[in-house]
Amino acid sequence: MLTAIHPKLPMRNKAATVNYYVDQLGFRLCGSGDYHDYLMLKKDAIELHFFLYENLDPNENYGQVYIRTDAIETFYHDLLSRRIKIHPNGPLHKKPWGQLEFSLLDPDNNLLTFGEAVK
């Protein structure tokens, strides 16, 4: 039986990734050790993993993850109040497929899309 998914995304610099996800988005470090080339982060029930890819060209990175939430407007406005940059094409918007969504780009151009079903 499948029980969870933990997407693995590329990172060029572990410190920059920690700064963005922990200091800005509110994730926390998880896992049993500190590895030079691997990082595990968690926020609520979401866990993201990162692998070191120092030669990554961010303009050619197509890493993407879709994260469901049950408080999208609160989360979105909290990010705005803390001046977290929203993707230029990804402000909070109701989509035709019945989701309220917004997107962010992390320091390596991994696209994070957050969505909540419209009721």
C-alpha positions in Angstrom: 0.0 0.0 0.0 1.2 3.5 -0.8 1.3 5.8 2.2 3.2 9.0 1.4 5.3 10.8 -1.2 8.4 12.8 -0.6 9.4 14.7 -3.8 13.2 15.0 -4.4 14.2 18.3 -5.9 17.7 19.6 -7.0 19.6 22.2 -5.0 22.8 24.0 -5.9 23.6 25.3 -2.4 22.3 23.6 0.8 22.6 26.8 2.9 20.5 28.8 0.4 17.9 26.0 0.3 17.7 25.9 4.1 17.4 29.7 4.3 14.5 29.8 1.8 12.5 26.8 3.1 13.2 27.1 6.9 13.7 30.8 7.4 11.2 32.1 4.9 8.6 29.3 4.4 8.6 27.8 7.9 9.8 24.3 7.1 12.0 22.5 9.6 14.9 20.1 9.2 14.0 16.5 9.6 15.8 13.2 9.3 18.5 11.5 11.4 21.6 13.3 10.2 23.2 16.2 8.4 24.4 15.1 5.0 26.5 17.3 2.7 24.7 16.4 -0.4 21.1 15.7 0.8 18.5 17.6 2.7 15.1 16.6 4.2 12.6 19.3 5.2 9.1 19.1 6.7 6.2 21.4 7.2 2.9 20.0 8.7 2.4 16.7 6.8 4.5 17.7 3.8 8.1 16.4 3.4 10.4 17.6 0.7 13.9 16.1 0.0 16.7 17.8 -1.9 19.8 16.4 -3.6 22.9 18.5 -4.3 23.3 19.4 -8.0 26.0 22.1 -8.0 26.1 22.4 -11.8 22.3 22.9 -12.1 21.4 25.7 -14.5 18.3 27.2 -12.8 17.1 28.4 -16.2 16.9 24.7 -17.3 15.4 23.3 -14.1 11.9 22.0 -14.5 11.6 20.6 -10.9 8.0 21.0 -9.8 5.8 20.0 -6.9 2.1 20.5 -6.2 1.2 20.9 -2.5 -2.4 20.8 -1.3 -3.5 22.9 1.6 -6.6 23.6 3.6 -5.8 27.2 4.4 -4.4 28.7 1.2 -5.6 32.3 1.6 -4.1 32.5 5.1 -0.8 31.0 3.9 -0.7 33.2 0.8 -1.3 36.4 2.8 1.2 35.5 5.4 3.8 35.1 2.7 2.9 38.4 1.2 3.1 40.2 4.6 6.6 38.8 5.0 7.5 39.9 1.4 8.1 36.4 0.1 8.3 36.7 -3.7 5.3 35.1 -5.5 5.9 33.7 -9.0 5.2 36.5 -11.5 2.7 34.3 -13.3 1.4 32.6 -10.1 -0.6 34.9 -7.8 -3.5 33.5 -5.9 -6.2 32.7 -8.5 -9.2 30.4 -9.0 -8.4 27.9 -11.8 -10.9 26.3 -14.2 -10.2 22.9 -12.7 -11.7 23.9 -9.3 -8.6 24.8 -7.4 -7.5 28.1 -5.8 -3.7 28.2 -6.5 -0.6 30.2 -6.2 3.1 29.5 -7.0 6.6 30.2 -5.8 10.0 29.7 -7.3 12.7 28.6 -4.9 16.4 29.7 -5.3 17.0 26.9 -7.9 13.8 27.6 -9.9 11.9 24.6 -8.5 8.3 25.5 -8.9 6.1 25.1 -5.8 2.4 25.3 -6.5 0.0 25.4 -3.6 -3.7 24.5 -4.2 -6.9 24.2 -2.3 -10.2 22.8 -3.7 -12.8 25.6 -4.2 -15.9 24.8 -2.2 
